[in-house]
Amino acid sequence: MTLALDLEDLHVGWAGQDELFALANLRLEKGQSLFISGSSGSGKTSLLSVLSGVLVARKGRCHVLGYDFTALAAPARDQVRGESMGIIFQQFNLLGFMSVLDNVLMPTRLFARRNEGACRLYGSAFKQAQSLLEQLGVAPQFWHQAAHQLSVGQQQRVAAARAFMGEPMLVLADEPTSALDDLHRDRFLELLASVGGQARASLVVVSHDQRLANRFDQRLVLGRLAGTSE
């Protein structure tokens, strides 16, 4: 089976700073899910930055969706991220003045491949946006409201719908349940797994909450120099 992630002897750090962490190896098959945890400052969000191509590892192998991210120039990594990844940011990064539907449709308007994926799955990007919002519990009466008018939980669901638009091969989520109580947290993770399975996307979730770990195919704990996946 094709690997979504293939990392080995990875050393990561921001320019001008000490090394954040090193990772011995990590392999994630297409369609599988990975839970990443660790103490504050252990490098969880930085690892997501590496996987999304925003940050380049100082050393080691970093193959994401078959691309060698240590060899690709920044514009090429940006293209891979836009065409093939969905990202659920910790702060959601919705455009508050735009409607819910316009926020969700954005990947398909910016990248032809994402629009083609939505059309292949649902006939049109608009139909996929409606379907994802319904699955994630955002009722139709909210679809034409400005995103900033929604509750935090609703914004979280809108951000998830946007990430899954257009058949992404990899979805990265940074603390996606941090603002939710236990009931809504569990429901949200069930929805993520369900939508991800339908889209055949690999799912990587960063969280400090170890109670979530058993929901995932693999688990990775950062904080020691040589991390390995379980």
C-alpha positions in Angstrom: 0.0 0.0 0.0 1.2 3.5 -0.8 2.7 5.4 2.1 1.2 8.8 3.0 4.1 9.5 5.3 7.6 8.1 5.3 10.0 9.8 7.7 13.4 8.6 9.0 16.1 10.2 11.1 14.3 13.5 11.0 15.9 16.5 12.8 13.7 19.6 13.1 14.3 23.1 14.1 13.5 26.7 13.1 16.2 28.8 11.5 18.5 30.3 14.1 17.2 28.2 17.0 18.3 25.0 18.7 16.9 21.7 17.4 13.3 21.1 18.5 13.2 17.3 18.2 14.5 14.3 16.3 12.3 11.5 15.0 13.7 8.1 14.4 11.0 6.8 12.0 7.4 7.2 11.1 5.4 5.5 8.4 1.7 5.9 7.8 -0.2 4.1 5.1 -2.7 5.8 2.9 -6.1 6.0 4.7 -4.7 5.4 8.1 -4.9 7.8 11.1 -2.1 9.0 13.4 -2.4 10.6 16.8 0.5 12.9 17.9 0.9 13.9 21.5 3.5 15.4 23.8 4.2 18.0 26.4 4.1 21.7 25.6 7.1 22.7 23.6 7.8 19.1 22.4 7.4 20.0 18.8 3.9 18.8 17.9 2.9 21.9 15.9 6.4 22.1 14.4 6.0 18.5 13.1 2.7 19.4 11.5 4.6 22.3 9.8 7.1 19.8 8.5 4.3 17.5 7.2 2.6 20.4 5.5 5.8 21.6 3.9 5.9 25.0 5.7 9.1 23.9 7.6 11.9 21.9 6.1 13.7 19.4 8.2 17.4 20.0 8.8 18.3 16.4 8.2 16.7 13.1 7.4 14.1 11.6 5.0 10.8 13.4 4.8 8.5 11.9 2.1 4.9 13.1 2.2 2.4 11.7 -0.2 5.3 10.4 -2.3 7.1 13.8 -2.5 10.5 14.4 -1.1 9.9 17.5 0.9 13.6 18.0 1.6 14.3 18.4 -2.1 11.2 20.4 -3.2 11.4 24.2 -3.5 8.9 26.2 -1.4 6.5 26.9 -4.3 6.3 23.2 -5.1 5.6 22.4 -1.5 2.9 25.0 -1.5 1.3 23.4 -4.5 1.3 20.0 -2.9 -0.2 21.4 0.2 -3.0 23.2 -1.7 -3.8 20.5 -4.1 -3.5 17.4 -1.8 -3.9 18.4 1.8 -6.6 19.7 4.1 -5.6 21.5 7.3 -7.7 22.2 10.4 -5.9 25.0 12.2 -6.1 25.4 16.0 -7.6 28.8 15.5 -9.7 27.6 12.5 -8.4 30.4 10.2 -11.8 31.1 8.7 -12.4 34.3 6.8 -14.9 35.8 9.2 -16.5 38.2 6.8 -17.3 35.4 4.3 -20.2 33.1 4.5 -19.9 29.6 5.8 -20.4 28.1 2.3 -17.8 30.5 0.8 -15.3 29.4 3.4 -15.9 25.7 2.8 -15.7 26.1 -1.0 -12.4 28.0 -0.9 -10.0 25.1 -1.7 -12.0 24.1 -4.8 -11.9 27.7 -6.0 -8.2 28.1 -5.5 -7.1 24.7 -6.8 -8.4 22.9 -9.9 -7.5 19.5 -8.6 -9.7 20.0 -5.5 -12.6 21.2 -7.7 -12.1 18.1 -9.9 -12.2 15.9 -6.9 -15.4 17.4 -5.5 -17.1 17.1 -9.0 -15.9 13.5 -9.3 -17.4 12.6 -5.8 -20.5 14.7 -5.8 -21.1 16.2 -9.2 -20.2 19.7 -8.0 -18.2 21.4 -5.3 -21.4 23.1 -4.1 -23.0 19.7 -3.5 -20.0 18.4 -1.6 -19.9 21.5 0.6 -23.6 21.0 1.5 -23.0 17.3 2.2 -20.0 17.9 4.4 -21.8 20.6 6.4 -24.8 18.3 7.0 -22.6 15.4 8.1 -20.7 17.7 10.5 -23.9 19.1 12.0 -23.9 22.6 10.6 -27.6 23.2 9.8 -28.6 24.9 6.5 -29.9 28.1 8.2 -26.2 28.9 9.0 -24.7 28.3 5.6 -25.2 31.9 4.4 -24.2 33.6 7.6 -20.8 35.2 8.0 -18.4 32.8 9.7 -17.7 35.1 12.6 -21.3 34.9 13.7 -21.1 31.2 14.5 -20.3 29.6 17.8 -16.8 28.2 18.4 -18.1 24.6 18.0 -19.8 25.5 14.7 -16.6 27.2 13.4 -14.7 24.1 14.2 -17.1 22.0 12.1 -16.8 24.5 9.2 -13.0 24.3 9.3 -13.3 20.5 9.2 -15.6 20.7 6.2 -13.3 23.0 4.4 -10.3 20.6 5.0 -12.1 17.6 3.5 -13.3 19.4 0.3 -12.1 18.1 -3.0 -10.7 14.7 -2.0 -7.5 15.6 -0.2 -5.1 12.8 0.3 -3.9 14.0 3.8 -5.7 16.0 6.5 -3.7 17.6 9.3 -5.5 18.8 12.4 -3.9 20.9 15.2 -5.7 20.5 18.6 -9.1 20.2 16.8 -11.0 19.5 20.0 -9.4 21.9 22.4 -12.5 24.1 22.7 -15.0 21.3 23.1 -16.5 19.5 26.1 -16.2 15.7 26.4 -19.5 15.0 24.6 -18.9 17.3 21.7 -15.3 16.2 21.5 -16.2 12.5 21.0 -18.9 13.3 18.5 -16.5 15.6 16.5 -13.8 12.9 16.4 -16.4 10.3 15.2 -17.4 12.7 12.4 -13.8 13.3 11.4 -13.1 9.6 11.2 -16.3 9.0 9.2 -15.8 11.8 6.7 -12.1 10.9 6.4 -13.0 7.3 5.7 -15.4 8.3 3.0 -12.7 10.5 1.4 -10.0 7.8 1.8 -7.8 10.5 3.3 -5.0 9.9 5.8 -5.7 11.8 9.0 -3.0 13.2 11.4 -4.3 14.8 14.6 -2.2 16.7 17.2 -3.6 16.9 20.7 -2.4 17.0 24.3 -5.4 14.9 25.3 -4.1 11.3 25.7 -7.7 10.0 26.1 -8.2 10.3 22.4 -5.2 8.1 21.4 -7.0 4.7 21.2 -9.3 6.1 18.4 -6.3 6.1 16.0 -4.4 3.5 14.0 -1.0 4.8 15.2 0.2 6.9 18.1 3.3 9.0 18.4 4.6 10.7 21.6 7.0 13.6 21.1 9.3 14.7 23.9 12.2 12.4 23.8 15.1 12.8 21.3 14.3 9.7 19.2 10.5 9.4 18.8 9.0 6.3 17.2 5.5 5.5 16.3 3.5 2.7 18.0 
